[in-house]
Amino acid sequence: MTFCHGLKLPASDGKNYETDCANTEGIFRIIQSIPSPKAEPFKRWLAKVGYERVQEIEDPELGTKRTRALYKAKGYSDDWIEKRMRGIAIREELTDEWKKREVREKREYEILTAEIAKAAFGITPGQHKKFKGIKRENLRDHMTDLELIFSMLGEAATTEITRVDDAHGFNENKKSARKGGEVAGKARTDLEQKTGRRVVTRENYLTTNQSLKRLKKK
């Protein structure tokens, strides 16, 4: 019970009752404390994941290889995986730059990311997810090739502009983030005008994968 917290959750009778809840870390710690042999498979899995994480700290390239393998196992194409991995690298470069420039809080990172997205796509990440019909899933794992490309452009431009502006602190970095997103936004608008098609679509990995499965069955 050390890792549990009472939260009022709705029950089948429509009323709210105090329920024991725990976050992911708490759940893992509870599993580790269970003496039953039935918990052993979970404990072995946790030990394996922990060992792999230590390996990745010692050799970061292993983490990249595992990420590629996971995407491949889920059915993503090699071309998409390449773009996604490049996007991850660009994102890490940007967040490293923010750290150097006195952006510390998780909430600040979220706001700066939203500034880039709003300027690049005309909508926030939350609105983007809602448009695609996804909830808890990672938005970028459900982006099309073009959406990934414009995300990368917005964040790469933000990194460069942040350095040129020599931005420090949240407010200055917010201005640079907006400028970086505008670079991608102008490019996106130009493409949409020339093609007559919107870059932001409802297409996502879940729906695309389901469509492919239906085709295979036929």
Backbone as JSON, one array per atom type, in Angstrom:
{
  "sequence": "MTFCHGLKLPASDGKNYETDCANTEGIFRIIQSIPSPKAEPFKRWLAKVGYERVQEIEDPELGTKRTRALYKAKGYSDDWIEKRMRGIAIREELTDEWKKREVREKREYEILTAEIAKAAFGITPGQHKKFKGIKRENLRDHMTDLELIFSMLGEAATTEITRVDDAHGFNENKKSARKGGEVAGKARTDLEQKTGRRVVTRENYLTTNQSLKRLKKK",
  "N": [[0.82, -1.22, 0.0], [2.16, 1.12, 0.17], [2.79, 2.38, -2.22], [0.4, 3.14, -3.28], [-2.4, 5.27, -3.98], [-5.36, 6.83, -2.92], [-7.99, 7.42, -5.08], [-10.93, 8.93, -6.29], [-13.02, 7.14, -8.3], [-15.32, 6.5, -11.0], [-17.9, 4.06, -10.6], [-19.75, 1.06, -11.63], [-22.32, 1.62, -10.83], [-22.59, 4.26, -11.24], [-21.73, 5.97, -9.28], [-19.05, 7.64, -7.49], [-16.23, 6.11, -6.09], [-13.68, 5.73, -3.62], [-10.64, 4.54, -4.76], [-7.86, 2.33, -4.86], [-4.97, 3.4, -6.43], [-2.11, 3.49, -8.63], [0.92, 4.77, -10.09], [2.9, 3.99, -13.07], [5.54, 3.34, -12.25], [5.05, 2.74, -9.57], [3.38, 0.48, -9.81], [5.21, -1.38, -10.9], [6.96, -1.6, -8.74], [5.3, -2.73, -6.85], [4.81, -5.22, -8.05], [7.37, -6.31, -7.87], [7.48, -6.77, -5.15], [5.75, -8.83, -4.63], [5.37, -12.03, -3.27], [4.49, -14.37, -4.48], [4.9, -17.23, -6.67], [3.68, -16.91, -9.11], [4.18, -14.36, -9.89], [6.7, -14.36, -10.86], [7.3, -14.48, -13.75], [6.76, -11.83, -14.51], [8.61, -10.48, -12.93], [11.0, -11.44, -14.0], [10.8, -10.35, -16.53], [10.89, -7.6, -15.93], [13.49, -7.49, -14.89], [14.94, -8.11, -17.18], [14.29, -5.94, -18.88], [15.37, -3.87, -17.34], [18.08, -4.58, -17.4], [18.59, -4.3, -20.15], [18.24, -1.56, -20.38], [20.42, -0.59, -18.89], [22.45, -1.5, -20.55], [21.98, 0.13, -22.77], [22.59, 2.63, -21.75], [25.32, 2.37, -21.46], [26.02, 1.86, -24.08], [24.7, 3.76, -26.31], [23.93, 3.29, -28.96], [22.77, 0.81, -29.05], [20.2, 1.24, -28.06], [19.08, 2.69, -30.15], [19.07, 0.74, -32.16], [17.3, -1.12, -31.05], [14.97, 0.38, -31.0], [14.48, 0.75, -33.74], [14.04, -1.93, -34.43], [11.71, -2.47, -33.0], [9.82, -0.77, -34.26], [9.89, -1.92, -36.79], [8.9, -4.47, -36.24], [6.29, -3.78, -35.65], [5.29, -3.25, -38.1], [5.92, -0.99, -39.61], [7.18, 0.78, -42.47], [10.5, 0.65, -43.97], [11.36, 3.12, -45.0], [9.71, 4.94, -43.63], [10.55, 4.44, -41.02], [13.19, 5.36, -41.14], [12.8, 8.12, -41.43], [11.46, 8.63, -39.03], [13.42, 7.97, -37.12], [15.35, 9.85, -37.75], [13.93, 12.12, -37.12], [13.74, 11.8, -34.34], [16.4, 12.17, -33.61], [16.78, 14.85, -34.36], [14.95, 16.08, -32.68], [16.1, 15.49, -30.17], [18.44, 16.99, -30.36], [17.36, 19.54, -30.34], [16.07, 19.64, -27.78], [18.3, 19.34, -26.16], [19.54, 21.74, -26.68], [17.68, 23.5, -25.6], [17.92, 22.83, -22.9], [20.45, 23.86, -22.33], [19.83, 26.47, -22.41], [18.35, 27.32, -20.26], [15.78, 26.21, -20.06], [13.79, 24.32, -18.19], [11.56, 23.0, -16.9], [9.18, 20.35, -17.4], [6.67, 21.07, -18.32], [7.25, 23.46, -19.62], [8.71, 22.55, -21.8], [6.68, 21.22, -23.15], [4.99, 23.36, -23.83], [6.64, 24.89, -25.51], [7.04, 23.05, -27.58], [4.43, 22.86, -28.5], [4.14, 25.45, -29.49], [5.81, 25.4, -31.73], [4.49, 23.43, -33.24], [1.92, 24.6, -33.63], [2.55, 26.79, -35.25], [3.67, 25.44, -37.4], [1.75, 23.54, -38.32], [-0.7, 24.69, -37.9], [-2.31, 23.81, -35.9], [-2.5, 22.58, -32.51], [-0.5, 20.0, -30.85], [-2.3, 18.43, -29.32], [-4.78, 18.91, -30.6], [-4.12, 17.9, -33.06], [-3.81, 15.16, -32.51], [-6.43, 14.55, -31.76], [-7.73, 15.01, -34.18], [-6.72, 12.95, -35.68], [-7.81, 10.87, -34.36], [-6.63, 9.52, -32.22], [-5.56, 8.73, -28.86], [-3.95, 8.12, -26.22], [-1.71, 7.33, -27.52], [1.56, 7.89, -29.04], [1.86, 10.8, -30.88], [3.64, 11.25, -33.05], [4.26, 8.73, -33.89], [2.16, 8.17, -35.44], [2.13, 9.79, -37.56], [2.1, 10.83, -41.01], [4.44, 10.5, -43.79], [4.9, 13.13, -44.81], [3.99, 14.73, -42.7], [5.83, 14.05, -40.72], [8.15, 15.03, -41.94], [7.69, 17.83, -42.02], [7.5, 18.32, -39.32], [10.1, 17.75, -38.53], [11.44, 19.76, -39.96], [10.42, 22.08, -38.73], [11.44, 21.8, -36.09], [14.19, 21.54, -36.51], [14.71, 24.02, -37.67], [14.0, 25.64, -35.52], [16.0, 25.01, -33.65], [18.26, 26.08, -34.94], [17.54, 28.81, -35.18], [17.22, 29.47, -32.5], [19.86, 29.36, -31.62], [21.01, 31.41, -33.16], [19.5, 33.6, -32.29], [20.36, 33.56, -29.75], [18.84, 32.78, -27.54], [17.61, 32.88, -24.2], [16.17, 31.47, -21.33], [12.65, 30.84, -20.7], [10.71, 32.57, -22.01], [12.11, 33.91, -24.11], [12.94, 31.69, -25.59], [10.5, 30.75, -26.36], [9.67, 32.6, -28.27], [11.58, 32.11, -30.25], [10.91, 29.49, -30.85], [8.41, 29.8, -32.02], [9.15, 31.2, -34.32], [10.71, 29.25, -35.61], [8.77, 27.28, -36.08], [7.2, 28.7, -37.86], [8.73, 28.74, -40.16], [8.5, 26.1, -41.1], [5.74, 26.14, -41.36], [5.25, 27.99, -43.44], [6.43, 26.63, -45.59], [4.83, 24.36, -45.64], [2.3, 25.48, -46.26], [2.84, 26.48, -48.8], [3.3, 24.1, -50.22], [0.76, 22.91, -49.98], [-0.8, 24.7, -51.43], [0.2, 24.33, -53.99], [-0.32, 21.64, -54.49], [-2.94, 21.25, -53.79], [-3.76, 19.73, -51.72], [-4.17, 18.86, -48.27], [-1.64, 18.79, -45.8], [-1.82, 17.85, -43.16], [-3.52, 15.05, -42.16], [-6.18, 12.64, -41.56], [-5.14, 10.19, -41.55], [-3.5, 7.51, -39.92], [-1.27, 5.29, -38.12], [-2.74, 3.22, -36.91], [-5.24, 3.04, -38.32], [-4.3, 2.68, -40.91], [-2.89, 0.27, -40.68], [-4.95, -1.45, -39.99], [-6.44, -1.37, -42.35], [-4.66, -2.55, -44.15], [-4.58, -5.15, -43.1], [-7.18, -5.98, -43.59], [-7.17, -6.04, -46.39], [-5.32, -8.07, -46.85], [-6.71, -10.27, -45.87], [-8.71, -10.49, -47.75]],
  "CA": [[0.0, 0.0, 0.0], [3.04, 2.29, 0.21], [2.85, 3.05, -3.52], [-0.96, 3.39, -3.75], [-3.07, 6.51, -3.58], [-6.81, 6.74, -3.08], [-8.61, 8.37, -6.01], [-12.34, 8.63, -6.51], [-13.27, 6.74, -9.68], [-16.72, 6.1, -11.2], [-18.19, 2.62, -10.6], [-20.84, 0.67, -12.53], [-23.59, 2.21, -10.38], [-22.57, 5.68, -11.55], [-21.19, 6.74, -8.18], [-17.59, 7.64, -7.36], [-15.72, 5.46, -4.88], [-12.23, 5.83, -3.45], [-10.02, 3.33, -5.32], [-6.4, 2.31, -4.79], [-4.35, 3.61, -7.74], [-0.66, 3.68, -8.61], [1.49, 5.08, -11.41], [3.62, 2.86, -13.66], [6.66, 2.97, -11.37], [4.48, 2.11, -8.39], [2.93, -0.87, -10.19], [6.4, -2.23, -11.02], [7.49, -1.85, -7.4], [4.37, -3.67, -6.22], [5.08, -6.54, -8.64], [8.63, -6.81, -7.3], [7.29, -7.14, -3.75], [4.83, -9.97, -4.51], [6.13, -13.26, -3.03], [3.91, -15.51, -5.2], [5.62, -17.7, -7.87], [2.98, -16.43, -10.31], [4.73, -13.05, -10.25], [8.06, -14.53, -11.37], [7.47, -14.07, -15.15], [6.8, -10.36, -14.55], [9.88, -10.06, -12.33], [12.06, -11.73, -14.98], [10.67, -9.36, -17.6], [11.4, -6.34, -15.4], [14.94, -7.61, -14.8], [15.44, -8.07, -18.56], [14.17, -4.56, -19.35], [16.36, -3.1, -16.6], [19.41, -4.92, -17.93], [18.71, -3.68, -21.47], [18.38, -0.11, -20.17], [21.81, -0.37, -18.48], [23.24, -1.67, -21.75], [21.78, 1.31, -23.62], [23.33, 3.74, -21.14], [26.73, 2.14, -21.77], [26.18, 1.93, -25.54], [23.45, 4.34, -26.82], [23.58, 2.75, -30.28], [21.88, -0.34, -28.83], [18.86, 1.78, -27.92], [18.62, 3.03, -31.5], [18.81, -0.52, -32.87], [16.09, -1.71, -30.49], [13.84, 1.19, -31.44], [14.25, 0.38, -35.14], [13.48, -3.28, -34.46], [10.33, -2.39, -32.52], [8.99, -0.2, -35.34], [9.84, -2.92, -37.86], [8.0, -5.53, -35.78], [4.92, -3.27, -35.69], [4.85, -3.19, -39.49], [6.26, 0.25, -40.29], [8.1, 0.61, -43.6], [11.87, 1.09, -43.73], [11.44, 4.55, -45.3], [9.09, 5.66, -42.52], [11.42, 4.28, -39.85], [14.34, 6.26, -41.31], [12.34, 9.49, -41.13], [11.14, 8.71, -37.6], [14.67, 7.97, -36.37], [15.98, 11.16, -37.98], [13.14, 13.07, -36.34], [14.12, 11.64, -32.94], [17.72, 12.79, -33.45], [16.59, 16.3, -34.45], [14.26, 16.45, -31.45], [17.07, 15.43, -29.08], [19.34, 18.13, -30.51], [16.61, 20.72, -29.9], [15.88, 19.63, -26.33], [19.61, 19.59, -25.56], [19.76, 23.19, -26.81], [16.81, 24.14, -24.61], [18.52, 22.61, -21.57], [21.57, 24.8, -22.19], [19.31, 27.84, -22.41], [17.55, 27.55, -19.05], [14.43, 25.64, -20.11], [13.97, 23.22, -17.24], [10.35, 22.28, -16.53], [8.53, 19.53, -18.43], [5.57, 21.86, -18.87], [7.83, 24.43, -20.55], [9.02, 21.8, -23.03], [5.4, 20.96, -23.83], [4.5, 24.62, -24.39], [7.52, 25.24, -26.64], [6.73, 22.1, -28.65], [3.13, 23.26, -29.03], [4.36, 26.67, -30.27], [6.35, 24.98, -33.03], [3.44, 22.7, -33.95], [0.87, 25.54, -34.04], [3.05, 27.58, -36.37], [3.97, 24.55, -38.52], [0.57, 22.84, -38.84], [-1.92, 25.45, -37.67], [-3.03, 23.2, -34.79], [-1.64, 22.11, -31.43], [-0.37, 18.54, -30.85], [-3.54, 17.84, -28.81], [-5.77, 18.98, -31.67], [-3.63, 17.0, -34.11], [-4.15, 13.81, -32.08], [-7.89, 14.42, -31.83], [-8.07, 14.96, -35.61], [-6.36, 11.61, -36.15], [-8.59, 9.88, -33.63], [-5.81, 8.77, -31.27], [-5.64, 9.3, -27.52], [-2.73, 8.04, -25.43], [-0.58, 6.97, -28.38], [2.49, 8.94, -29.44], [1.4, 11.42, -32.11], [4.59, 11.11, -34.15], [4.19, 7.35, -34.37], [0.99, 8.07, -36.31], [2.24, 10.81, -38.61], [2.47, 10.42, -42.36], [5.78, 10.93, -44.17], [4.96, 14.59, -44.92], [3.84, 15.31, -41.36], [7.12, 13.87, -40.07], [9.12, 15.93, -42.58], [7.46, 19.21, -41.58], [7.85, 18.36, -37.89], [11.57, 17.84, -38.48], [11.83, 21.08, -40.45], [10.1, 23.06, -37.68], [12.32, 21.66, -34.94], [15.56, 21.85, -36.93], [14.75, 25.48, -37.83], [13.96, 26.23, -34.18], [17.34, 24.85, -33.07], [19.17, 27.04, -35.57], [17.11, 30.17, -34.83], [17.51, 29.64, -31.06], [21.29, 29.66, -31.5], [21.26, 32.73, -33.75], [18.89, 34.58, -31.38], [21.0, 33.4, -28.43], [17.71, 32.84, -26.6], [17.8, 32.36, -22.84], [14.94, 31.5, -20.55], [11.45, 30.33, -21.36], [10.04, 33.53, -22.88], [12.9, 34.11, -25.33], [12.89, 30.44, -26.36], [9.15, 30.64, -26.93], [9.68, 33.41, -29.49], [12.38, 31.38, -31.25], [10.14, 28.3, -31.23], [7.38, 30.26, -32.95], [9.83, 31.51, -35.58], [11.08, 27.99, -36.24], [7.55, 26.66, -36.59], [6.72, 29.48, -39.01], [9.5, 28.3, -41.33], [7.82, 24.89, -41.58], [4.38, 26.52, -41.73], [5.27, 28.61, -44.77], [6.73, 25.57, -46.55], [3.62, 23.52, -45.72], [1.27, 26.24, -46.99], [3.26, 26.53, -50.2], [3.05, 22.78, -50.8], [-0.68, 22.69, -50.06], [-1.31, 25.53, -52.53], [0.65, 23.75, -55.27], [-0.88, 20.3, -54.68], [-4.37, 21.23, -53.52], [-4.01, 18.73, -50.69], [-3.71, 19.22, -46.93], [-0.56, 17.96, -45.24], [-2.37, 17.18, -41.97], [-4.6, 14.16, -42.56], [-6.69, 11.74, -40.52], [-4.41, 8.92, -41.66], [-2.59, 7.18, -38.83], [-0.79, 3.92, -38.2], [-3.78, 2.28, -36.52], [-6.2, 2.86, -39.41], [-3.58, 2.15, -42.08], [-2.58, -1.13, -40.39], [-6.21, -2.2, -40.06], [-6.8, -1.47, -43.77], [-3.77, -3.55, -44.76], [-5.0, -6.47, -42.63], [-8.42, -6.33, -44.31], [-6.77, -6.36, -47.76], [-4.65, -9.38, -46.83], [-7.73, -11.28, -45.66], [-9.44, -10.65, -49.02]],
  "C": [[0.85, 1.27, 0.0], [2.98, 3.09, -1.08], [1.46, 3.4, -4.07], [-1.51, 4.7, -3.21], [-4.56, 6.36, -3.84], [-7.35, 7.83, -3.99], [-10.06, 7.96, -6.21], [-12.6, 8.37, -7.99], [-14.72, 6.28, -9.82], [-16.87, 4.58, -11.25], [-19.38, 2.34, -11.52], [-22.18, 1.25, -12.12], [-23.65, 3.72, -10.59], [-22.0, 6.56, -10.45], [-19.66, 6.66, -8.15], [-17.18, 7.03, -6.03], [-14.2, 5.59, -4.83], [-11.6, 4.49, -3.84], [-8.51, 3.44, -5.2], [-5.83, 2.41, -6.2], [-2.85, 3.8, -7.58], [-0.19, 4.04, -10.0], [2.3, 3.88, -11.89], [4.76, 2.39, -12.77], [6.15, 2.25, -10.12], [4.02, 0.68, -8.66], [4.11, -1.82, -10.28], [6.96, -2.58, -9.65], [6.6, -2.83, -6.63], [4.62, -5.09, -6.73], [6.34, -7.16, -8.04], [8.46, -7.32, -5.87], [6.38, -8.35, -3.56], [5.62, -11.27, -4.34], [5.66, -14.47, -3.84], [4.76, -15.91, -6.42], [4.98, -17.22, -9.18], [3.51, -15.08, -10.78], [6.1, -13.16, -10.89], [8.23, -14.14, -12.84], [7.56, -12.55, -15.31], [8.13, -9.84, -14.0], [11.03, -10.29, -13.29], [12.03, -10.72, -16.12], [11.22, -8.0, -17.17], [12.92, -6.36, -15.31], [15.58, -7.49, -16.18], [15.43, -6.64, -19.1], [15.19, -3.67, -18.65], [17.77, -3.32, -17.11], [19.63, -4.26, -19.3], [18.91, -2.17, -21.35], [19.81, 0.22, -19.76], [22.73, -0.51, -19.68], [23.18, -0.43, -22.65], [22.5, 2.54, -23.08], [24.82, 3.62, -21.48], [27.0, 2.27, -23.27], [24.87, 2.43, -26.15], [23.0, 3.78, -28.17], [22.64, 1.54, -30.16], [20.42, 0.1, -28.71], [18.26, 2.12, -29.28], [18.25, 1.78, -32.28], [17.52, -1.16, -32.37], [14.85, -0.94, -30.93], [13.48, 0.86, -32.89], [13.56, -0.98, -35.23], [12.02, -3.3, -34.01], [9.39, -1.84, -33.59], [8.82, -1.21, -36.47], [8.85, -4.03, -37.5], [6.53, -5.09, -35.82], [4.4, -3.1, -37.12], [5.14, -1.9, -40.22], [7.26, -0.02, -41.41], [9.49, 1.14, -43.25], [12.02, 2.6, -43.96], [10.86, 5.38, -44.16], [9.98, 5.61, -41.3], [12.62, 5.22, -39.93], [13.96, 7.69, -40.96], [12.08, 9.64, -39.63], [12.41, 8.78, -36.77], [15.4, 9.3, -36.55], [15.25, 12.23, -37.18], [13.49, 13.01, -34.86], [15.46, 12.33, -32.67], [17.61, 14.32, -33.46], [15.92, 16.83, -33.19], [15.23, 16.48, -30.27], [18.05, 16.61, -29.14], [18.66, 19.41, -30.02], [16.46, 20.76, -28.38], [17.2, 19.84, -25.59], [19.93, 21.09, -25.58], [18.92, 23.94, -25.78], [17.38, 24.01, -23.21], [19.64, 23.61, -21.29], [21.07, 26.22, -21.98], [18.21, 28.05, -21.37], [16.07, 27.19, -19.2], [14.51, 24.37, -19.29], [12.72, 22.36, -17.04], [9.75, 21.51, -17.71], [7.42, 20.31, -19.11], [6.08, 22.89, -19.87], [8.19, 23.76, -21.88], [7.75, 21.57, -23.84], [4.88, 22.22, -24.51], [5.33, 25.02, -25.61], [7.25, 24.33, -27.84], [5.41, 22.46, -29.31], [3.24, 24.52, -29.88], [4.86, 26.33, -31.67], [5.24, 24.34, -33.87], [2.34, 23.64, -34.47], [1.29, 26.35, -35.26], [3.28, 26.71, -37.61], [2.71, 23.98, -39.16], [-0.73, 23.61, -38.68], [-2.78, 24.88, -36.56], [-2.03, 22.73, -33.73], [-1.49, 20.58, -31.53], [-1.64, 17.84, -30.35], [-4.64, 17.82, -29.86], [-5.42, 18.03, -32.81], [-4.01, 15.56, -33.78], [-5.66, 13.56, -32.19], [-8.34, 14.27, -33.28], [-7.8, 13.56, -36.17], [-7.11, 10.5, -35.43], [-7.77, 9.0, -32.71], [-5.83, 9.48, -29.93], [-4.3, 9.27, -26.81], [-1.49, 7.77, -26.29], [0.3, 8.18, -28.71], [2.08, 9.48, -30.8], [2.33, 11.14, -33.28], [4.65, 9.69, -34.71], [3.02, 7.14, -35.32], [0.99, 9.14, -37.4], [2.56, 10.17, -39.97], [3.89, 10.91, -42.66], [5.88, 12.46, -44.19], [4.83, 15.26, -43.55], [5.16, 15.19, -40.59], [8.15, 14.86, -40.61], [8.94, 17.37, -42.09], [7.7, 19.38, -40.08], [9.35, 18.53, -37.73], [12.04, 19.22, -38.9], [11.58, 22.14, -39.37], [11.06, 23.0, -36.52], [13.77, 21.94, -35.29], [15.74, 23.36, -37.09], [14.77, 26.17, -36.47], [15.32, 26.15, -33.51], [18.29, 25.9, -33.62], [18.83, 28.47, -35.17], [17.41, 30.47, -33.36], [18.97, 30.01, -30.86], [21.6, 31.05, -32.03], [20.7, 33.83, -32.84], [19.59, 34.62, -30.02], [19.94, 33.52, -27.33], [18.06, 32.23, -25.27], [16.5, 32.5, -22.07], [13.74, 31.1, -21.38], [10.87, 31.31, -22.38], [10.8, 33.77, -24.19], [12.88, 32.86, -26.21], [11.53, 30.22, -27.01], [9.06, 31.42, -28.24], [10.44, 32.7, -30.6], [11.64, 30.15, -31.75], [9.06, 28.67, -32.25], [7.99, 30.57, -34.32], [10.19, 30.24, -36.34], [9.89, 27.27, -36.82], [7.02, 27.38, -37.82], [7.46, 29.11, -40.29], [8.83, 27.08, -41.95], [6.41, 25.21, -42.06], [4.29, 27.13, -43.12], [5.52, 27.57, -45.86], [5.51, 24.66, -46.75], [2.53, 24.2, -46.54], [1.57, 26.29, -48.48], [2.97, 25.2, -50.89], [1.56, 22.53, -50.98], [-1.29, 23.5, -51.21], [-0.97, 24.92, -53.89], [0.03, 22.38, -55.55], [-2.4, 20.25, -54.51], [-4.75, 20.21, -52.46], [-3.45, 19.19, -49.34], [-2.62, 18.26, -46.47], [-1.07, 17.18, -44.03], [-3.58, 16.36, -42.4], [-5.06, 13.32, -41.37], [-5.95, 10.4, -40.53], [-3.49, 8.72, -40.46], [-2.24, 5.7, -38.9], [-1.88, 2.91, -37.88], [-4.74, 1.99, -37.67], [-5.53, 2.25, -40.63], [-3.3, 0.67, -41.88], [-3.83, -1.99, -40.48], [-6.64, -2.39, -41.51], [-5.95, -2.52, -44.47], [-4.17, -4.97, -44.36], [-6.25, -6.93, -43.36], [-8.1, -6.73, -45.74], [-6.14, -7.75, -47.85], [-5.66, -10.51, -46.68], [-8.51, -11.56, -46.95], [-8.6, -11.44, -50.03]]
}
